[in-house]
Amino acid sequence: MTQEERFNAALDSASVWERLIAEPRFTDELAQIEANADHRTTLQMNRIQEAQRGFE
């Protein structure tokens, strides 16, 4: 792939992301994914803390 082809591919990719970010359904879905990940992280941290207390 030439430098020009890579450059054009990068422009195409940026254009796609620009359209996606402007789409409310996409940003709402991303926010939900992030919230779910945060929730899983909190649950994992709680389990780790419970396990650590079991070793004290």
C-alpha angles and dihedrals in degrees: 000000000000125000089252091052091050090048092050091047090052091050091050091049092050090049091053092050090048090055093045094050090051090055110091093206091057095048091046090051092049090050090052092049090051092048091051091050091049090051092050090049091052091050091049092049090051091051091049092050091048090050091048091051088053090059095050 
